Each structure stands twice: as C-alpha cells, then as structure tokens.
Amino acid sequence: MTQPDSTTGAGADEARPDTDEVYLVVRNDEEQYSIWRADREVPAGWYPEGTRGSRQECLDRIDVVWTDMRPLSLRRRLAGADV
C-alpha cells in the first residue's frame, strides 16, 4: 500500500516548501493524518480530510486535529480494557 509521506506528500527529494504548491490534509481509517500534494491522486486507504492549502497550513491543521497519535484501533482496544 502506498503511504503518504508526512512531510511532503511525495518523496523527500521533491520537498519544495518555498513554492506555491497546494497540499491536502489526508486521513486513513486509523485516524492517522498526513499531507499530500493536491495535484496527485490520493493513495488507496487515505481520504481528503477537507483542508487544502500551503504545506505549512496543512501541517498546522494536523497539529490542531491530531492530538492522539495512537491508531484508532488501539484507542478503542484500550478504552474497552477500562470497562
């Protein structure tokens, strides 16, 4: 499965933070977030979260919404253990 790179949405050699490229915030079923260049097809298993903007704007959005780094399945399992 192709997984987005959390810093560039592509290979690290393609990172150009000083450009006007547009990125998307993407999320998978485990509620893990990443950014992906908007001009590329989002890989299977990842879905646009709704935020579109500069690389930094997307990273800032992830900082706000991704407060628990644990995968959703682990959070659910641990919540069930508290019962």
N, C-alpha and C positions, 0 to 999 in steps of 0.2 A: 504494500500500500504506500502510495506517495504521501509524505507528510510535509506540511508547510514548514519552512524554516522560520523560527520565531523572530528573526530579526529582519529578514529581507523579503520573504515570500518567494524566494528563489535561492540560488546558490550564493554563498558569501562573496564570491568574486564578482557578483552582479550588484552588490550594495552600492548605491549612489545617493546618500542622504541629502546631497546638495542639489538634487534635481527636482523637477516638478511632477514626479511620478505619483500616481494615485494608488492607494492601497485600500484593502478591505480588512476589517476585523472578521476572522472566521472562528468558528467553534465546532468541536466534534461532539459526539454523543456522550462523552465522558465529561463534558463541560470544561474542556481544556481550550485555551484561546491561542491564537497566533495571528500574524498578519500575512496577507497575500497580495501580490500586485494585481490591481484591478483589470489589467489587460490580459491576464492569464485565466484559464479555466480553473475553477476551484476543484481540487482533487476530491476523489470519492471519499466519503466519510466526513467531509468538512462542509460547513454551511455558512453563508454570509450571516453575520450577527446583526447587520444593519448600519454599522458605522463605515463611512467612506471618507477618506481624506489623505493628508500627507502621512508619511511614515510616522512622524512624531505624534500627530494627532491620534493615529490608531494605537500606538504604544501607550499613549496617555489614557485612552479609553480602556485598554486592557488593565492598566494599573488600577482603575476605578472598579471594574466589574469582576476581576479575577482575584478575589480576596482569599480564597481557599484553594491552594494548589493541588490538593488531593483529588484524584479522579472521583467522579460521581459514584461509581460502584463501591469504592472504598468508603466514602462518606455514608452511603446507605448501609453498608455492612456494619460499620461501627455504630451507627445510630440504632440498629437492631440489637446490638450487643448490650446496649444500655437498658433494654427492656427487662 
